[in-house]
Amino acid sequence: MILVDEFQRSWLLAQLGPDTDPADLERRFFRLRSVRAVALEVLGERRAKLLADPLKVTVDGVVTMDLQENLRGIERQIEQVRQAPAPDDPGDQEEEAEPVMAVTWLAPTRRYR
């Protein structure tokens, strides 16, 4: 039985990366019943793995490894997933029924003679 439809799977892979195991996403969705909750759980686990190890390791004269930016990146991604609309959010269906129109003006960046 397929629990996550193609649109939801695409959204999850866009948030979590294409190497994420689809079977794992299905199991999580079966338990959590929300694609946003699935994404937040996976990102939370990735954050916890980074925090479990030292964020900065230096071997004098050989190598320095700093994972603090990776941690900040995952925290920003978690915040973005919390705020971005998810495919199974209530109310998405009503918004899709209304056409959306945007208007913009194009202006030349340079005038030629």
Solvent accessible surface area in square Angstrom, and as a share of the most:
residue,aa,sasa,rsa
1,M,199,0.89
2,I,136,0.69
3,L,41,0.21
4,V,3,0.02
5,D,76,0.39
6,E,119,0.53
7,F,132,0.55
8,Q,23,0.10
9,R,48,0.17
10,S,58,0.38
11,W,33,0.11
12,L,0,0.00
13,L,46,0.23
14,A,82,0.64
15,Q,24,0.11
16,L,8,0.04
17,G,21,0.21
18,P,120,0.76
19,D,141,0.73
20,T,16,0.09
21,D,73,0.38
22,P,64,0.41
23,A,50,0.39
24,D,34,0.18
25,L,4,0.02
26,E,34,0.15
27,R,147,0.54
28,R,30,0.11
29,F,19,0.08
30,F,114,0.47
31,R,143,0.52
32,L,55,0.28
33,R,140,0.51
34,S,33,0.21
35,V,0,0.00
36,R,47,0.17
37,A,34,0.26
38,V,0,0.00
39,A,0,0.00
40,L,44,0.22
41,E,47,0.21
42,V,11,0.06
43,L,0,0.00
44,G,30,0.29
45,E,77,0.34
46,R,80,0.29
47,R,86,0.31
48,A,58,0.45
49,K,146,0.62
50,L,28,0.14
51,L,84,0.42
52,A,85,0.66
53,D,88,0.45
54,P,92,0.58
55,L,41,0.21
56,K,114,0.48
57,V,60,0.34
58,T,78,0.46
59,V,75,0.43
60,D,130,0.67
61,G,92,0.88
62,V,119,0.69
63,V,82,0.47
64,T,78,0.45
65,M,100,0.44
66,D,71,0.37
67,L,39,0.19
68,Q,64,0.28
69,E,103,0.46
70,N,79,0.41
71,L,20,0.10
72,R,110,0.40
73,G,24,0.23
74,I,26,0.13
75,E,65,0.29
76,R,149,0.54
77,Q,56,0.25
78,I,16,0.08
79,E,76,0.34
80,Q,84,0.38
81,V,0,0.00
82,R,139,0.51
83,Q,135,0.60
84,A,20,0.16
85,P,101,0.63
86,A,2,0.02
87,P,19,0.12
88,D,44,0.23
89,D,29,0.15
90,P,131,0.82
91,G,25,0.24
92,D,23,0.12
93,Q,116,0.51
94,E,118,0.53
95,E,117,0.53
96,E,133,0.60
97,A,84,0.65
98,E,116,0.52
99,P,131,0.82
100,V,138,0.79
101,M,170,0.76
102,A,99,0.77
103,V,111,0.64
104,T,107,0.62
105,W,225,0.79
106,L,168,0.84
107,A,82,0.64
108,P,99,0.62
109,T,145,0.84
110,R,167,0.61
111,R,214,0.78
112,Y,179,0.68
113,R,285,1.04
